[in-house]
Amino acid sequence: VREFLQIRQQDFLHLLPLLFHQNHPLLPGFVSLETPAGIPDYMPNKQAIEVARQFSKGFVYKRKALRNYPIQGIYLMGSVGSMAFSKDSDIDIWLCHQADLPAVALEELQQKALLLEQWASSLKLEVHFFLQL
């Protein structure tokens, strides 16, 4: 997938899991500090942290001991994982979450996904999030 993407488009993919692991007001897709965040066993790599610092020079990843991980996984679906993928393909992303999230939390998660779709669009990427149990 990365072979077909420009550098700024690659940044979207590098930053994607971090955006759902932590809520940071200066990163793309921020809705509120209450938006569900946290992915089990996720640890951003150096590249993700560097991309985050492009948005916020003072960004520091702080590992938090969470008791609850509302985001169960993020999966690229569709042609992205096949030979049919091209530079004109859209990117479908399943955002899997806990089944017991309150309605207000789901609304915030959906709003964050919409903001990230808009950010991707500004990078000339067609991205669609699908919230899944």
N, C-alpha and C positions, 0 to 999 in steps of 0.2 A: 504494500500500500504506500509506504513512504517514498518509493521510487517515483511514483506518479505525482507526488505533492511538492509544492514549493515550500521553502523554509518556514514561512509564517504558518502555512497550513500544517506542517509537521508539528509546529509548536502546539497547535490545538490538540493533537493526539498525545503529545508528551505531557501536557498539563491536565488532560481530562480526568484521570483518576484522582489527582490531588484536589481538583475542584469539588469532587464529591466526598472527599475525605475530611476536608476542613473548610469552614466558612471564613473567608477573609474579605473584608470590605473593599480592598483594592484589587481583587482578582475578578476576572470575568464571571458573570453569572451570580454575583452576590445578591441575595434577597434579604436575608436577615441572619442574625446569629442563632436564631431558633430553627432555621431550616435543617431538616435531617441531614446529618453528615457522619461519616465514619464507615470505613470498609475494613472487614476483618483481615488481619495479616498484611495490610498494605503499608509499604514504606517507600516514599518517593525516592527515585534515583537522583543523582547529581544533575542530570539534564533537566528533569522536571523542576527542581529547585532553581536552577539558573533561569529557566523560562519564567517562573513565578517572579523572580527578581527583576525581570524586564518590566513588569507591571507595577511592582512596589520594591524600590531599592532596599527598603528596610525589612523585606520579608525574611523571616527566619522560621524554618520548620521546627515546630515543637511537638515532639511525640507526647501524646496524652494517653494515659491509661483509661480507656473507655470501657464501660461495663456493657454498653449497648452499641451495636453496630447496625444502624438502620438500613444501610446500603449493603446488600448481600453480594453484589457483583455488577460489573459493567462489561457488556459483550458486544463486539462488533458483529453484525449479522448481515446476511444477504450476500451480494456479489463481492463484498470486501474480502471474503475468505475464499474466493474462487478465481479461476482463470478469466472469468467474465468481467472482472473489475477493470475499469479504464479511468482515465483522468476525468471523464464526464459522469462517472457513476456517482450516485448519492451514497451516503453512509448512514445505515440504520444502526441504532444503538439501543440495545435492551438495557434498561436500568432496573435491575432487580432489587426489590426492597422487602422489608419485613411485612408480613401480612397484617400485623396489628397496628400499623401506623394510623394515628387519628386523621380525620378528614382534613383538618387545617394543615397538618404536616404534609399530607399528600398534595394539597394545593400549592404549598410553598415549593415542594420538590418539582412539581409540574411547571411552576413559574421559573424556577432556576433552569430547568431543561429548555424552556422556551427562550430565555435570555441567552443560553449557550448556543442554541440553534441560530439566533440572530447574530451572535458574534461570529459563528462559523460562516454565515452568509456574507458577512463583511470581509471574510478571507477568501471568498469565492468557493466555499465548500457548501454542498447541500447535505445537511445533517438532519436526521429525524430521530428523536428519542421516543421510546416506548416504555412506559412504566409497567413492570411485570412483577408478579408475586414470586 
